[in-house]
Amino acid sequence: MFKAELQGKLVYGDKAEYLIYMNDDKVFNLSLLLDRIYYAPKTYHLHIKIMDGCKTLFNEDGGLYLAPIAKGFYSYHICSNDLESCLFENTDKELTFLIESKTLNEADYGQFVKTKLLP
């Protein structure tokens, strides 16, 4: 099972990806994780909790799916709650993410993390 507790600044990147800039000069690509879970052949189960300090912004446990939000536009949902809108509305904030998924295993963590390029 994949489990991660991440803290950092949520950024909506130039390639329309949600990135978590962590304090240890690493960047976690949340969009890549969501895509891998959604397109997984066996299960698309995800438990994700997003917190801003002690305030819970999103807390759902269920199947990850894409739902239409406008003609030609789709958004990730869990249990009919719009995950992507929550992410978009909270960009540029320091957040805590608790993520669990049976779709991926513990060894898959590294594929979503890149070291930040220092200026």
Residue frames as qw, qx, qy, qz and C-alpha x, y, z in Angstrom:
[[0.000, 0.889, 0.457, 0.000, 0.00, 0.00, 0.00],
 [0.369, 0.428, -0.017, 0.825, 1.19, 3.51, -0.83],
 [0.372, -0.830, -0.375, 0.178, 1.14, 5.90, 2.14],
 [0.453, 0.288, -0.058, 0.842, 2.50, 9.41, 2.24],
 [0.220, -0.870, -0.339, 0.281, 2.27, 12.41, 4.52],
 [0.505, 0.335, 0.173, 0.777, 3.41, 15.49, 2.64],
 [0.144, -0.856, -0.275, 0.414, 3.71, 19.09, 3.74],
 [0.406, -0.104, 0.334, 0.844, 4.47, 21.94, 1.42],
 [0.261, 0.494, 0.010, -0.830, 3.25, 24.67, -0.86],
 [0.578, 0.430, 0.689, 0.077, 0.68, 23.56, -3.43],
 [0.053, 0.529, -0.320, -0.784, 1.40, 25.07, -6.85],
 [0.740, 0.542, 0.383, -0.113, -0.50, 24.81, -10.13],
 [0.497, -0.372, 0.475, 0.624, 2.40, 24.43, -12.57],
 [0.216, 0.513, -0.373, -0.743, 2.95, 25.62, -16.14],
 [0.224, 0.085, -0.890, -0.387, 2.02, 22.17, -17.49],
 [0.662, -0.296, -0.165, -0.668, -1.38, 22.21, -15.71],
 [0.703, -0.094, -0.679, 0.188, -0.08, 19.94, -12.94],
 [0.543, -0.793, 0.036, -0.274, -0.53, 20.17, -9.19],
 [0.645, 0.317, -0.509, 0.473, 2.89, 20.19, -7.54],
 [0.625, -0.773, -0.109, 0.004, 3.75, 20.15, -3.84],
 [0.409, 0.649, -0.412, 0.491, 6.95, 22.06, -3.13],
 [0.799, -0.509, -0.292, 0.128, 8.24, 20.44, 0.04],
 [0.288, -0.937, 0.199, 0.014, 10.67, 22.02, 2.48],
 [0.701, -0.406, 0.493, 0.316, 13.52, 19.61, 1.64],
 [0.111, 0.574, -0.503, -0.637, 14.05, 20.97, -1.92],
 [0.179, 0.106, 0.942, 0.265, 11.83, 18.27, -3.43],
 [0.482, 0.154, -0.117, -0.855, 8.74, 18.55, -5.57],
 [0.355, 0.164, 0.913, -0.117, 5.96, 15.95, -5.41],
 [0.268, 0.035, -0.515, -0.813, 3.85, 15.70, -8.59],
 [0.441, 0.172, 0.679, -0.561, 0.34, 15.15, -7.26],
 [0.660, 0.455, -0.114, -0.587, -1.21, 15.18, -10.75],
 [0.424, 0.388, -0.804, -0.155, 1.01, 12.30, -11.84],
 [0.127, -0.041, 0.908, -0.398, -0.04, 10.31, -8.77],
 [0.563, 0.334, 0.392, -0.647, -3.74, 10.94, -9.50],
 [0.612, 0.481, -0.421, -0.465, -3.29, 9.91, -13.14],
 [0.240, 0.291, -0.925, 0.036, -1.52, 6.68, -12.17],
 [0.290, 0.121, 0.808, -0.498, -4.29, 5.77, -9.74],
 [0.597, 0.432, 0.135, -0.662, -7.08, 6.67, -12.19],
 [0.649, 0.493, -0.462, -0.348, -5.58, 4.66, -15.05],
 [0.230, -0.358, 0.892, -0.155, -4.55, 1.67, -12.91],
 [0.472, 0.026, -0.747, -0.467, -5.89, -1.60, -14.35],
 [0.387, -0.227, -0.879, 0.163, -7.03, -3.21, -11.07],
 [0.288, -0.725, -0.564, 0.270, -8.23, -0.58, -8.63],
 [0.204, 0.576, 0.080, 0.788, -8.66, 3.17, -8.47],
 [0.550, -0.730, -0.400, 0.060, -9.17, 3.50, -4.73],
 [0.358, 0.408, -0.253, 0.801, -7.76, 6.57, -2.95],
 [0.434, -0.785, -0.398, 0.194, -7.96, 8.04, 0.53],
 [0.409, 0.355, -0.057, 0.839, -6.82, 11.65, 0.61],
 [0.328, -0.833, -0.380, 0.235, -7.01, 14.22, 3.37],
 [0.395, 0.480, 0.010, 0.783, -5.95, 17.82, 2.74],
 [0.425, -0.761, -0.396, 0.288, -5.47, 20.16, 5.68],
 [0.236, 0.692, -0.085, 0.677, -4.65, 23.84, 6.06],
 [0.150, -0.439, 0.572, -0.676, -3.24, 23.93, 9.58],
 [0.233, 0.074, 0.890, -0.385, -5.93, 22.28, 11.71],
 [0.592, 0.409, 0.138, -0.680, -8.70, 22.99, 9.16],
 [0.506, 0.077, 0.825, 0.239, -9.69, 20.00, 7.00],
 [0.298, 0.437, -0.275, -0.803, -10.30, 21.08, 3.40],
 [0.758, 0.221, -0.440, -0.428, -10.95, 17.65, 1.87],
 [0.302, -0.309, 0.871, -0.235, -11.26, 14.17, 3.38],
 [0.840, 0.216, -0.056, -0.494, -12.57, 11.35, 1.21],
 [0.331, -0.298, 0.893, 0.062, -12.01, 7.62, 0.88],
 [0.735, 0.415, 0.456, -0.284, -13.29, 5.92, -2.26],
 [0.697, 0.317, 0.485, 0.422, -13.00, 5.49, -5.99],
 [0.105, -0.552, 0.196, 0.804, -11.24, 8.20, -7.98],
 [0.489, 0.500, 0.659, 0.277, -13.06, 9.17, -11.16],
 [0.111, -0.071, 0.230, 0.964, -13.30, 11.97, -13.71],
 [0.202, 0.681, 0.675, -0.201, -16.60, 13.84, -13.91],
 [0.296, 0.521, 0.340, 0.724, -17.57, 16.46, -16.50],
 [0.198, -0.560, -0.384, 0.706, -17.64, 20.01, -15.12],
 [0.336, 0.689, -0.054, -0.640, -18.17, 21.81, -18.45],
 [0.859, 0.499, 0.074, -0.092, -18.24, 20.80, -22.09],
 [0.723, 0.541, -0.317, 0.291, -14.89, 19.15, -22.78],
 [0.034, 0.595, -0.577, 0.558, -13.58, 19.67, -19.23],
 [0.822, -0.305, -0.477, -0.059, -13.29, 17.02, -16.53],
 [0.178, -0.683, 0.484, -0.517, -12.34, 17.09, -12.87],
 [0.427, 0.051, -0.875, 0.220, -11.19, 14.38, -10.46],
 [0.609, -0.451, 0.051, -0.650, -13.84, 13.40, -7.92],
 [0.255, 0.036, -0.929, 0.264, -14.03, 11.00, -4.98],
 [0.063, -0.479, -0.813, 0.326, -17.47, 10.05, -3.61],
 [0.153, 0.800, 0.493, 0.306, -19.07, 12.85, -5.69],
 [0.294, -0.889, -0.022, 0.351, -16.82, 15.48, -4.08],
 [0.593, 0.774, -0.053, 0.215, -14.70, 17.58, -6.43],
 [0.769, -0.396, 0.050, 0.499, -11.05, 17.03, -5.49],
 [0.540, 0.288, 0.225, 0.758, -9.65, 19.15, -8.29],
 [0.096, -0.832, -0.210, -0.505, -11.70, 22.22, -7.37],
 [0.667, -0.734, -0.038, 0.121, -10.42, 21.92, -3.80],
 [0.739, -0.123, 0.168, 0.641, -6.86, 21.77, -5.10],
 [0.335, 0.548, 0.274, 0.716, -7.31, 24.72, -7.46],
 [0.287, -0.865, -0.197, -0.361, -8.95, 26.90, -4.78],
 [0.675, -0.720, 0.104, 0.120, -6.06, 26.24, -2.40],
 [0.767, 0.372, -0.049, 0.520, -3.03, 26.77, -4.61],
 [0.262, 0.609, -0.267, 0.700, -0.17, 28.86, -3.25],
 [0.612, -0.643, 0.177, -0.425, -0.94, 27.72, 0.31],
 [0.093, 0.390, -0.881, 0.250, 1.13, 25.64, 2.71],
 [0.833, -0.143, -0.086, -0.527, -0.89, 22.44, 3.12],
 [0.323, -0.321, 0.882, -0.124, -0.62, 18.97, 4.60],
 [0.741, 0.194, -0.409, -0.495, -1.61, 15.95, 2.48],
 [0.500, -0.225, 0.816, -0.183, -2.30, 12.47, 3.86],
 [0.658, 0.376, -0.408, -0.508, -2.52, 10.03, 0.95],
 [0.495, -0.181, 0.846, -0.080, -3.21, 6.28, 0.96],
 [0.715, 0.392, -0.244, -0.525, -3.83, 4.03, -2.02],
 [0.790, -0.133, 0.599, 0.000, -3.87, 0.28, -2.54],
 [0.730, 0.680, 0.022, -0.066, -3.28, 0.91, -6.24],
 [0.446, 0.706, -0.468, 0.290, 0.41, 1.61, -5.76],
 [0.842, -0.350, -0.312, 0.266, 2.91, 0.06, -3.41],
 [0.456, -0.827, 0.029, 0.327, 5.39, 1.72, -1.07],
 [0.619, -0.181, 0.401, 0.650, 8.25, 1.46, -3.57],
 [0.371, 0.650, 0.486, 0.452, 6.42, 3.70, -6.06],
 [0.226, -0.872, -0.225, 0.371, 6.98, 6.90, -4.03],
 [0.433, -0.441, 0.319, 0.719, 10.14, 8.02, -5.82],
 [0.350, 0.350, 0.635, 0.593, 8.57, 8.31, -9.26],
 [0.034, -0.873, -0.447, -0.192, 6.49, 11.29, -8.12],
 [0.414, -0.848, 0.015, 0.331, 9.35, 13.24, -6.49],
 [0.647, 0.550, -0.007, 0.528, 11.90, 15.42, -8.22],
 [0.491, -0.444, -0.177, 0.728, 14.59, 17.64, -6.74],
 [0.183, 0.948, 0.194, -0.171, 13.96, 21.34, -7.25],
 [0.643, 0.411, 0.040, 0.645, 16.36, 23.12, -9.56],
 [0.377, -0.703, -0.206, 0.567, 18.09, 25.78, -7.53],
 [0.364, 0.926, 0.095, 0.031, 18.45, 29.22, -9.17]]
